[in-house]
């Protein structure tokens, strides 16, 4: 799972989205996380340790949610893939200029 599945649009590349967590993890075991081919938007993300990070600047108007496929592996060679969704939060924009006609 992902501790936070939302990022604000206009983010910087490298911004943290959330921490990857394995439900039912065995105490004392170590787990690794990697992007798995097949995720529709994998190129928009990187993983550092157990942290999912932005590899692009997101725009809500272009795409309001993205899909990433993560492979979780344990130290005994077991693994599984998990699809995760990251929602892009729209940021209110100040519109400059004249007021709209009535």
C-alpha positions in Angstrom: 0.0 0.0 0.0 0.9 3.7 -0.2 0.8 5.9 2.9 -0.3 8.9 0.8 -1.8 8.5 -2.6 -2.1 12.2 -3.5 0.3 14.8 -4.9 -0.5 18.5 -5.7 -0.2 19.5 -9.3 2.8 21.7 -10.1 5.0 19.6 -7.8 8.8 19.4 -8.3 10.5 16.4 -9.8 11.8 14.4 -6.8 8.9 15.3 -4.5 7.9 12.5 -2.2 4.4 11.1 -2.8 4.3 8.5 0.0 5.9 5.6 1.7 5.4 2.0 0.3 4.2 -0.4 3.0 3.7 -4.1 2.9 0.5 -5.2 4.7 1.2 -8.3 6.8 5.0 -7.9 6.6 7.0 -10.4 8.7 8.9 -8.9 11.6 12.7 -9.0 10.9 12.3 -9.5 7.2 13.6 -6.9 4.7 11.6 -6.0 1.6 12.6 -4.2 -1.6 10.3 -2.2 -3.9 10.8 -1.6 -7.6 8.9 -0.3 -10.5 7.6 -3.3 -12.5 7.1 -3.0 -16.3 3.4 -2.7 -17.2 2.4 0.2 -15.1 0.7 2.7 -17.4 2.5 5.7 -15.8 5.6 4.2 -14.3 7.9 6.7 -16.2 6.3 9.4 -14.0 7.7 7.9 -10.8 10.9 6.7 -9.1 11.4 4.6 -6.0 14.1 5.3 -3.4 14.1 2.6 -0.7 10.5 2.5 0.4 9.6 5.9 -0.9 7.6 6.7 -4.1 8.8 9.9 -5.7 7.6 12.1 -8.6 9.7 11.8 -11.7 7.6 14.4 -13.5 5.6 17.6 -12.8 1.9 16.7 -12.7 -1.0 18.8 -14.1 -4.5 18.0 -12.9 -6.0 19.3 -16.2 -3.9 16.8 -18.2 -4.3 13.8 -15.9 -6.0 13.6 -12.5 -4.8 10.2 -11.5 -1.9 8.0 -12.5 -1.2 4.2 -12.2 2.0 2.7 -11.1 2.9 -1.0 -10.9 5.3 -1.9 -8.0 7.0 -5.2 -7.4 7.6 -6.1 -3.7 10.3 -8.7 -3.0 11.4 -10.3 0.2 14.8 -11.7 1.2 13.7 -15.3 0.5 13.0 -14.6 -3.2 9.2 -14.2 -2.8 7.6 -11.4 -4.7 4.3 -10.0 -5.9 3.1 -7.0 -8.0 0.8 -4.3 -6.7 -1.1 -1.7 -8.8 -1.2 1.7 -7.0 -3.1 4.8 -8.0 -1.8 8.3 -7.3 -4.3 11.1 -7.5 -3.2 14.6 -8.6 -4.7 17.3 -6.4 -5.9 20.4 -8.3 -4.5 23.7 -7.1 -6.7 26.8 -7.4 -5.2 29.2 -9.9 -5.4 32.9 -9.6 -6.6 34.4 -12.9 -5.2 37.8 -13.7 -6.8 40.3 -16.0 -10.2 41.9 -16.3 -13.3 40.5 -14.7 -15.4 38.2 -16.8 -18.3 39.9 -18.7 -21.8 39.7 -17.1 
